[in-house]
Structures are given as structure tokens and as C-alpha cells.
Amino acid sequence: MQKLSLVVLLFISAIQLFGQDSPHGKDFELDCLLCHTTESWKIDKNKIKFDHSSTKFKLFGQHIDVNCSSCHTDLKFKNTSTDCESCHTDVHENSVGFDCANCHTTTSWIVSDILRIHRMSRFPLLGSHQTSDCSECHVSNSLLNFQPLGVECSDCHMDNYLSAKNPDHVSANYSTDCTECHNQSYPSWIGAGIVHDFFPLTGGHAITDCYECHSQDGFAGLSPDCYSCHQNNYNETTNPSHTTLGFSHDCQLCHTIDGWIPATFDHDNKFFPIYSGSHREAWSNCSDCHTNGNDYTVFSCLTCHEHNQADTDNKHREVGGYVYESNACYSCHPSGGGDDAAKRFFKMEKIMK
């Protein structure tokens, strides 16, 4: 009789047990053995068979090691939200949105690529802005509130604009768009940071003191013509004398931006080949050939070519109009080639006779 009573009791208990709803919810249909064992209801993470990737929230990074109850605060798992803020306090005070994955990864809260993240915003970090600390622009008590800021230079740098005195930006009515004059890639407001594209500051013009050229505070009104700044250089040059010979005021016809010397004058094509041929190494100064410093149309071949006049006269006895003087040689030897030019001339003379 006692055995029969025990069987009935167990049967009734079984009915009650299997008739109850699952503690995980009415529609929870997973096999208990995926998480539990016959030994205990307690979860053993080393024996659990449930694959979390079968849900809408696959576990990566630090989420793998988190205790289940840290996210599932009750046994009805479907009540657990997959949104970051449901588990993590928004330390940024709703200034950057709720999707932590925009900046962070499940591996660490440390942001490894702030430049890439900022490129997705209205203000990509370029030049010196790349090395600025976030708190220099995003000021807050927590230093974690990143409310959107204005993207105009003056939104952050108006104090710099107002305090600038050399030159005075306010009195000169300069633009508040700093990029019109300053280069973002340079770490300073001055020096190479000045955008001078309308007149490149390169070579000999690579100056660091603006007042070497600009005498007025407004930095306006200067001419880009060479002579406007280099008149003294032009007037003081004596070898050759630019003023006496009436050289052009356009310095770049002979000089480069790198310096006054060496100067390049197209003497070969316009006058006489001195940079090529046999005369290339025969001179060092203009005055070697142009002995009259006041008139460069006068040059002397005989200064260097000290021929015996009697022999030279004899060699040229059939040359009509031959004269042994100054630059007369040039009329028959325009290229400085000597023999070839002379032979062609002599041959033509004989043909004409």
C-alpha cells in the first residue's frame, strides 16, 4: 500500500512539474540540456552547449567572458535588449549617439582610430588638428561630452584672431577664415604656416620675417614685379652694369628664384655661343670679352686671340672687307667655330669671282 501511494505521489508531481511554464518564458523552446546538466540547474560555462551566435547578438571580445547574469537580469532572455545603452552607462551624455560600436570595439573601450572616426563627422582632422587633444576643442566637466562644435575657424580661434597684433587682424579687417592665410599642416600660426600661394615663398623668397618685404601693417599693395622690390639690386650691379646697359627690369629673364648667381643669359642663341663650343671655358666674367663696360655692343676678339697680324693678314688676303680690329672676326666667325666658318666663306668668295 505504501509503495502504491509513493508511485501515485510521484506521478502527480510529474504532472505538476511538466505542466508548469518554463522560467524562461512560455515560448521558450530550447532543450534544457543545452545549458543545464542532470547534475544541477547551475550553469557550468565549461559544459554549456548553447551557441549564442544563433541569437541576434553574437558574442565577441569581452562579451565572451561576461557572466550571463550581467546582461540577462531576469530568466526571460528575450526581455534583454541588444542596444549598448541597456548595459553600458552613456558617459558621453548623449553627445555622440547610442551606438558604442561607432567608436569602440568589444575588445576595448580605448579608441584606436580617432582620425577615421572624425572623418565621418562634419570636421575631418587635418594638419595640426590631428595632434590636438580632444578636450582642447570639446570642453566639458567630464572631458567626455563631445557635443558637435562649429566648423568655422572663428568658432574656436576667435581669441587668436582678436589678439593678433603683428599684424593687427581686426584693424586690417582680415577674414576670419584662418585658412586663407594659415596652413593647417603647419604647427604654428607664423613662418611656413602662411599660405602665400599668390606669390610662392620659395628659393630666395623663403623668408621668415614678413616685414622684409611688407613695411605696412596691412600687408597689402605690394607688386609681384621683380623690380618693385629689387630696384637697389638692379642699380648697384656693376658686372655688368644693369643701368648703363639698359637691362630689363624683369629679373627672371636671367636669374632664378634660388639666387642672383649663377645667372643665365641666352647669349648663345641671341648673340654668340659662349656657353657651348670652344668658348665655354674661355671666360669667367663678362668683362673678359666686353672690355668697354659702358657699351656691351663692343667686344674684342683680339684680347684673347693675339694673332701675329702679319700672318693673319696674309691668311685673309683673299677675304674682301677683311679688317684686323676689335670684333671684326665675328662677321666671318659668328659661331666661334673658326675654320669651318672661314672655309665656307672663302669657298663662296671664289665662286662669286
C-alpha positions as CSV (number, residue, x, y, z in Angstrom):
1,M,0.0,0.0,0.0
2,Q,2.8,2.4,0.9
3,K,4.6,1.7,-2.4
4,L,1.4,2.4,-4.4
5,S,1.0,5.7,-2.6
6,L,4.5,6.7,-3.4
7,V,4.1,5.9,-7.1
8,V,0.9,8.0,-7.2
9,L,2.6,10.9,-5.5
10,L,5.5,10.8,-7.9
11,F,3.0,10.7,-10.9
12,I,1.1,13.7,-9.6
13,S,4.3,15.6,-9.0
14,A,5.5,14.8,-12.5
15,I,2.2,16.1,-14.0
16,Q,2.5,19.3,-12.0
17,L,6.2,19.7,-12.9
18,F,5.7,19.2,-16.7
19,G,2.5,21.3,-16.7
20,Q,4.4,24.4,-15.4
21,D,5.6,27.1,-17.8
22,S,9.4,27.4,-18.3
23,P,11.0,30.1,-16.1
24,H,12.5,31.5,-19.4
25,G,9.0,32.3,-20.7
26,K,6.0,30.5,-22.3
27,D,7.5,30.5,-25.8
28,F,11.0,29.3,-24.8
29,E,11.5,26.1,-26.7
30,L,15.2,25.3,-26.3
31,D,16.3,22.0,-24.8
32,C,17.3,22.4,-21.1
33,L,20.4,20.3,-21.7
34,L,21.9,23.0,-23.9
35,C,22.7,24.9,-20.8
36,H,22.0,22.7,-17.8
37,T,23.1,19.2,-16.8
38,T,21.3,16.4,-14.9
39,E,23.5,17.0,-12.0
40,S,22.4,20.6,-11.3
41,W,20.5,23.6,-12.6
42,K,23.6,25.7,-12.0
43,I,25.3,26.8,-15.3
44,D,28.8,25.4,-15.9
45,K,30.3,27.6,-18.7
46,N,32.7,24.8,-19.5
47,K,29.9,22.4,-20.2
48,I,27.3,24.7,-21.8
49,K,26.3,23.7,-25.3
50,F,24.2,26.7,-26.3
51,D,25.6,28.7,-29.2
52,H,24.9,32.4,-28.6
53,S,25.6,33.2,-32.3
54,S,22.2,31.6,-33.0
55,T,20.6,34.7,-31.5
56,K,20.6,38.3,-32.7
57,F,23.6,39.1,-30.6
58,K,26.8,37.1,-31.4
59,L,29.4,37.3,-28.6
60,F,32.7,38.9,-29.5
61,G,35.7,40.2,-27.5
62,Q,35.0,40.9,-23.8
63,H,31.3,39.8,-24.2
64,I,32.6,36.2,-24.4
65,D,33.8,36.3,-20.8
66,V,31.0,38.2,-19.2
67,N,28.7,36.4,-16.8
68,C,25.3,35.7,-18.3
69,S,23.5,37.4,-15.5
70,S,25.4,40.6,-16.1
71,C,23.3,41.1,-19.2
72,H,20.3,38.8,-18.5
73,T,19.0,40.4,-15.4
74,D,16.0,38.0,-15.4
75,L,15.4,34.5,-16.7
76,K,13.2,35.6,-19.6
77,F,16.1,36.1,-22.0
78,K,14.0,37.7,-24.7
79,N,13.5,40.7,-22.5
80,T,17.2,41.6,-22.8
81,S,17.9,44.4,-25.2
82,T,20.8,44.2,-27.7
83,D,21.3,48.0,-27.5
84,C,24.6,49.1,-25.9
85,E,23.0,51.6,-23.5
86,S,20.9,48.8,-22.0
87,C,24.1,47.6,-20.3
88,H,26.5,50.4,-20.5
89,T,26.1,53.9,-19.0
90,D,26.4,56.6,-21.6
91,V,29.4,58.6,-20.2
92,H,29.2,60.9,-23.2
93,E,25.8,62.2,-22.1
94,N,24.1,61.6,-25.3
95,S,26.5,63.8,-27.3
96,V,27.7,61.1,-29.7
97,G,24.7,58.8,-30.1
98,F,23.9,55.5,-28.5
99,D,25.8,53.1,-30.8
100,C,29.1,52.4,-29.0
101,A,30.3,50.5,-32.0
102,N,30.8,53.7,-33.9
103,C,33.9,54.4,-31.9
104,H,34.6,51.4,-29.7
105,T,35.1,47.7,-30.2
106,T,34.2,44.7,-28.0
107,T,37.9,44.3,-27.4
108,S,38.4,47.6,-25.5
109,W,36.9,50.9,-24.8
110,I,40.1,52.6,-26.0
111,V,39.5,54.4,-29.3
112,S,42.4,53.4,-31.6
113,D,41.5,55.4,-34.8
114,I,40.0,58.8,-33.8
115,L,41.1,60.3,-37.2
116,R,39.0,57.8,-39.1
117,I,36.0,58.4,-36.9
118,H,36.3,62.2,-37.2
119,R,36.4,61.9,-41.0
120,M,32.8,60.7,-40.7
121,S,31.9,63.9,-39.0
122,R,31.5,67.5,-40.3
123,F,35.1,68.3,-39.4
124,P,37.9,65.9,-40.6
125,L,41.0,66.4,-38.6
126,L,43.8,67.7,-40.9
127,G,47.2,69.1,-40.2
128,S,47.8,70.4,-36.7
129,H,44.3,69.4,-35.7
130,Q,45.4,65.8,-35.8
131,T,47.7,66.2,-32.8
132,S,45.3,68.3,-30.7
133,D,43.8,66.8,-27.6
134,C,40.0,66.3,-27.8
135,S,39.5,68.4,-24.7
136,E,41.1,71.4,-26.3
137,C,38.1,71.7,-28.5
138,H,35.4,69.7,-26.7
139,V,35.4,71.4,-23.3
140,S,33.3,69.8,-20.6
141,N,33.5,68.9,-16.9
142,S,33.8,65.2,-17.6
143,L,36.0,65.7,-20.7
144,L,33.8,63.0,-22.3
145,N,31.0,65.2,-23.5
146,F,31.6,65.7,-27.3
147,Q,28.8,68.0,-28.3
148,P,29.1,69.0,-32.0
149,L,31.1,72.2,-32.5
150,G,31.1,74.8,-35.2
151,V,33.3,74.0,-38.2
152,E,34.4,77.6,-39.0
153,C,37.8,78.7,-37.8
154,S,36.4,81.6,-35.8
155,D,34.3,79.2,-33.8
156,C,37.4,78.1,-32.0
157,H,40.0,80.6,-32.9
158,M,38.3,84.0,-32.4
159,D,40.5,84.7,-29.4
160,N,43.6,84.2,-31.6
161,Y,42.2,86.5,-34.2
162,L,41.4,89.3,-31.8
163,S,44.7,89.1,-30.0
164,A,46.9,89.0,-33.2
165,K,48.8,92.3,-33.4
166,N,51.6,91.6,-35.8
167,P,49.7,92.5,-37.9
168,D,46.6,93.6,-36.2
169,H,43.9,91.4,-37.8
170,V,41.0,93.5,-36.5
171,S,42.2,96.9,-37.8
172,A,43.3,95.4,-41.1
173,N,39.9,93.8,-41.4
174,Y,41.3,90.4,-42.2
175,S,39.0,87.5,-42.9
176,T,38.0,85.2,-40.0
177,D,38.6,82.2,-42.3
178,C,42.1,81.4,-41.0
179,T,42.8,79.1,-43.9
180,E,43.0,82.0,-46.3
181,C,46.4,82.8,-44.8
182,H,47.4,80.0,-42.5
183,N,48.3,76.4,-43.4
184,Q,46.6,73.7,-41.3
185,S,49.5,71.3,-41.8
186,Y,52.0,73.7,-40.1
187,P,52.1,73.6,-36.3
188,S,52.4,77.3,-35.9
189,W,50.5,80.4,-36.9
190,I,53.7,82.0,-38.3
191,G,56.5,81.1,-40.6
192,A,55.9,78.4,-43.1
193,G,52.3,78.3,-41.9
194,I,51.5,81.3,-44.0
195,V,49.6,80.5,-47.2
196,H,51.3,82.6,-49.8
197,D,50.2,80.8,-53.0
198,F,49.6,84.0,-54.9
199,F,53.4,84.7,-54.7
200,P,55.2,81.4,-53.7
201,L,57.8,82.0,-50.9
202,T,60.4,79.6,-52.3
203,G,64.1,79.8,-53.0
204,G,65.4,83.2,-52.3
205,H,62.0,84.3,-51.2
206,A,61.8,81.7,-48.5
207,I,61.8,84.3,-45.7
208,T,60.6,84.1,-42.1
209,D,60.1,87.8,-41.4
210,C,57.1,89.2,-43.3
211,Y,58.5,92.7,-42.8
212,E,61.4,92.0,-45.1
213,C,59.0,92.8,-47.9
214,H,56.0,94.3,-46.2
215,S,56.6,97.6,-44.4
216,Q,52.9,98.3,-43.7
217,D,50.7,96.6,-41.2
218,G,48.1,95.7,-43.7
219,F,50.3,93.6,-45.9
220,A,48.6,94.9,-49.0
221,G,49.6,96.7,-52.1
222,L,52.9,95.1,-53.0
223,S,53.6,94.5,-56.7
224,P,54.7,91.0,-57.8
225,D,57.1,92.6,-60.3
226,C,60.8,91.9,-59.5
227,Y,61.9,95.5,-59.9
228,S,59.4,96.7,-57.3
229,C,61.4,95.0,-54.5
230,H,64.9,94.6,-56.2
231,Q,65.5,98.1,-57.6
232,N,68.5,98.6,-55.4
233,N,70.0,95.3,-56.5
234,Y,69.5,96.3,-60.1
235,N,71.0,99.7,-59.7
236,E,74.0,98.5,-57.7
237,T,75.1,95.7,-60.0
238,T,78.3,96.7,-61.9
239,N,79.4,93.4,-63.5
240,P,77.7,94.0,-65.8
241,S,76.2,97.4,-65.1
242,H,72.5,96.9,-65.5
243,T,71.6,100.5,-65.6
244,T,74.3,101.5,-68.1
245,L,73.4,98.7,-70.5
246,G,69.7,99.1,-70.0
247,F,68.9,95.6,-68.9
248,S,65.3,94.5,-68.5
249,H,63.7,95.1,-65.1
250,D,62.3,91.6,-65.3
251,C,64.9,89.8,-63.2
252,Q,63.7,86.3,-64.0
253,L,64.9,86.7,-67.6
254,C,68.4,85.9,-66.3
255,H,68.1,85.0,-62.7
256,T,66.2,82.2,-60.9
257,I,64.3,82.2,-57.7
258,D,67.2,80.4,-56.0
259,G,69.6,83.3,-56.1
260,W,71.2,86.0,-58.2
261,I,74.0,83.7,-59.3
262,P,74.5,81.9,-61.4
263,A,72.7,84.0,-63.9
264,T,71.6,82.5,-67.2
265,F,71.6,84.8,-70.2
266,D,70.7,83.4,-73.6
267,H,73.9,84.6,-75.1
268,D,74.3,81.5,-77.4
269,N,71.1,81.9,-79.4
270,K,70.8,85.7,-79.3
271,F,74.4,86.7,-79.8
272,F,77.4,84.5,-79.7
273,P,77.9,80.9,-78.3
274,I,79.8,81.3,-75.0
275,Y,78.2,78.5,-73.1
276,S,78.9,75.9,-75.7
277,G,81.7,75.2,-78.1
278,S,85.3,76.2,-77.7
279,H,84.4,79.4,-75.7
280,R,82.7,77.6,-72.9
281,E,85.7,77.6,-70.6
282,A,87.5,80.6,-72.0
283,W,85.8,83.3,-69.8
284,S,84.8,83.8,-66.3
285,N,83.3,87.4,-66.4
286,C,81.5,89.4,-69.0
287,S,84.3,91.9,-68.9
288,D,86.8,89.3,-70.2
289,C,85.4,90.0,-73.7
290,H,83.3,93.2,-73.2
291,T,86.2,95.5,-72.3
292,N,84.1,98.6,-72.6
293,G,81.8,98.5,-69.6
294,N,79.7,101.3,-70.9
295,D,78.9,99.7,-74.2
296,Y,78.5,95.9,-74.5
297,T,78.0,96.1,-78.2
298,V,81.8,96.4,-78.3
299,F,83.8,93.3,-77.7
300,S,87.3,92.3,-78.6
301,C,88.3,89.0,-80.2
302,L,91.9,90.1,-80.2
303,T,92.1,90.4,-76.5
304,C,92.2,86.6,-76.3
305,H,93.2,85.7,-79.9
306,E,96.6,87.5,-80.0
307,H,97.5,86.5,-83.6
308,N,100.5,87.8,-85.4
309,Q,98.9,90.5,-87.5
310,A,101.2,89.9,-90.5
311,D,100.4,86.2,-90.6
312,T,96.7,86.8,-90.1
313,D,96.6,89.5,-92.8
314,N,98.3,87.1,-95.1
315,K,95.8,84.3,-94.4
316,H,92.9,86.6,-95.1
317,R,94.4,88.4,-98.2
318,E,91.6,87.0,-100.4
319,V,88.8,87.9,-98.0
320,G,87.1,91.0,-99.1
321,G,86.5,93.6,-96.5
322,Y,88.9,92.0,-94.1
323,V,89.9,94.2,-91.2
324,Y,92.2,93.3,-88.3
325,E,90.5,95.0,-85.5
326,S,88.2,94.6,-82.5
327,N,85.2,92.4,-83.2
328,A,85.7,92.1,-87.0
329,C,86.3,88.4,-86.6
330,Y,82.7,87.9,-85.7
331,S,81.4,88.8,-89.2
332,C,83.0,85.6,-90.6
333,H,83.1,83.5,-87.5
334,P,79.6,84.0,-85.9
335,S,79.6,80.7,-84.2
336,G,83.2,80.8,-82.9
337,G,83.9,77.6,-84.9
338,G,86.8,79.2,-86.7
339,D,88.0,77.0,-89.5
340,D,84.7,75.7,-90.8
341,A,83.1,79.0,-91.0
342,A,86.1,80.6,-92.6
343,K,86.4,77.8,-95.2
344,R,82.8,78.2,-96.2
345,F,83.3,81.9,-96.6
346,F,86.5,81.5,-98.7
347,K,84.8,79.0,-100.9
348,M,81.9,81.3,-101.6
349,E,84.3,84.2,-102.3
350,K,86.0,82.1,-105.1
351,I,82.7,81.0,-106.6
352,M,81.5,84.6,-106.8
353,K,84.7,85.6,-108.6
